[in-house]
Amino acid sequence: MRIAPNQAIAIWILAILVSVVLIARTGLSTDMSAFLPRSPAPAQQVLVGQVREGVVSRLVLLAIEKAQSTTLAELSRDLGARLRRDPQFVLVDNGDETRELANVHR
């Protein structure tokens, strides 16, 4: 049995629409504490609290890859400098000697 080109296109469009609906209704969470125990033991409560509300919950790690090392170093320095000027970042530690607090009002 052969499918007519119009039917194939209709099936393809229907599959895309179903995919869009499924993706739109999917709940996404970036909360890493979902991987921790729901009822932590007393020794684990400190870790769970730090992951949910502590400094670790606001940590962002970035990687720049797939270029020559000189290009990567230049991109990394530029990105670090731009992030230090952004008021949304308190600290930018780029692995270099510049370990000053960014945008802290003294």
C-alpha positions as CSV (number, residue, x, y, z in Angstrom):
1,M,0.0,0.0,0.0
2,R,1.4,3.4,-1.0
3,I,0.7,6.6,0.8
4,A,-0.1,9.6,-1.4
5,P,2.3,12.6,-1.0
6,N,-0.6,14.7,0.4
7,Q,-1.3,12.0,3.0
8,A,2.4,11.8,4.0
9,I,2.5,15.6,4.4
10,A,-0.7,15.5,6.5
11,I,0.7,12.8,8.7
12,W,4.0,14.7,9.1
13,I,2.2,17.9,10.1
14,L,0.0,16.0,12.5
15,A,3.1,14.5,14.1
16,I,4.7,17.9,14.5
17,L,1.5,19.3,16.1
18,V,1.3,16.5,18.5
19,S,5.0,17.0,19.4
20,V,4.4,20.7,20.0
21,V,1.5,20.0,22.2
22,L,3.5,17.4,24.2
23,I,6.4,19.7,24.6
24,A,4.2,22.7,25.6
25,R,2.5,20.6,28.3
26,T,5.8,19.1,29.7
27,G,6.8,20.6,33.0
28,L,10.6,21.3,33.2
29,S,12.4,22.0,36.4
30,T,16.0,23.0,37.0
31,D,15.8,22.1,40.7
32,M,18.6,19.7,41.4
33,S,17.1,18.8,44.8
34,A,14.7,16.6,42.9
35,F,17.5,14.0,42.9
36,L,17.8,14.2,46.7
37,P,15.8,12.2,49.2
38,R,12.3,13.6,50.0
39,S,12.7,12.7,53.7
40,P,16.4,13.2,54.4
41,A,18.1,11.9,57.5
42,P,19.3,14.6,60.0
43,A,22.8,14.4,58.5
44,Q,21.4,14.9,55.0
45,Q,19.2,17.9,55.9
46,V,22.1,20.4,55.7
47,L,23.0,19.2,52.1
48,V,19.3,19.3,51.0
49,G,18.9,22.8,52.4
50,Q,22.1,24.1,50.7
51,V,21.0,22.6,47.3
52,R,17.5,24.1,47.5
53,E,18.3,27.5,49.0
54,G,22.0,28.0,49.6
55,V,24.9,29.3,47.4
56,V,24.9,26.1,45.4
57,S,21.4,26.8,44.2
58,R,22.6,29.9,42.5
59,L,25.8,28.5,40.9
60,V,26.1,28.6,37.1
61,L,28.9,26.6,35.4
62,L,29.7,27.4,31.7
63,A,32.0,25.6,29.3
64,I,33.3,26.9,26.0
65,E,34.6,24.1,23.7
66,K,35.6,23.1,20.2
67,A,38.1,25.8,19.3
68,Q,41.8,26.3,19.4
69,S,43.2,27.0,22.9
70,T,44.1,30.6,22.1
71,T,40.6,31.3,20.8
72,L,39.1,29.6,23.9
73,A,41.2,31.6,26.3
74,E,40.3,34.9,24.5
75,L,36.6,34.0,24.6
76,S,36.8,33.0,28.2
77,R,38.4,36.3,29.2
78,D,35.9,38.3,27.3
79,L,33.0,36.4,28.7
80,G,34.3,36.8,32.3
81,A,34.8,40.5,31.8
82,R,31.2,40.9,30.4
83,L,29.7,38.9,33.3
84,R,31.6,40.9,35.9
85,R,30.0,44.1,34.5
86,D,26.5,42.5,34.6
87,P,24.7,43.5,37.8
88,Q,22.9,40.1,38.0
89,F,26.2,38.4,39.0
90,V,27.8,38.8,42.4
91,L,30.9,36.8,41.7
92,V,32.5,35.7,38.5
93,D,35.4,33.3,39.0
94,N,36.9,32.5,35.7
95,G,39.9,30.5,36.9
96,D,42.2,33.4,36.5
97,E,43.8,35.8,39.0
98,T,40.8,38.1,38.9
99,R,38.8,37.0,41.9
100,E,37.1,40.2,42.8
101,L,33.5,40.5,43.6
102,A,31.5,41.8,40.6
103,N,29.1,44.7,41.0
104,V,29.3,44.8,44.8
105,H,28.4,48.2,46.2
106,R,31.0,49.0,48.9
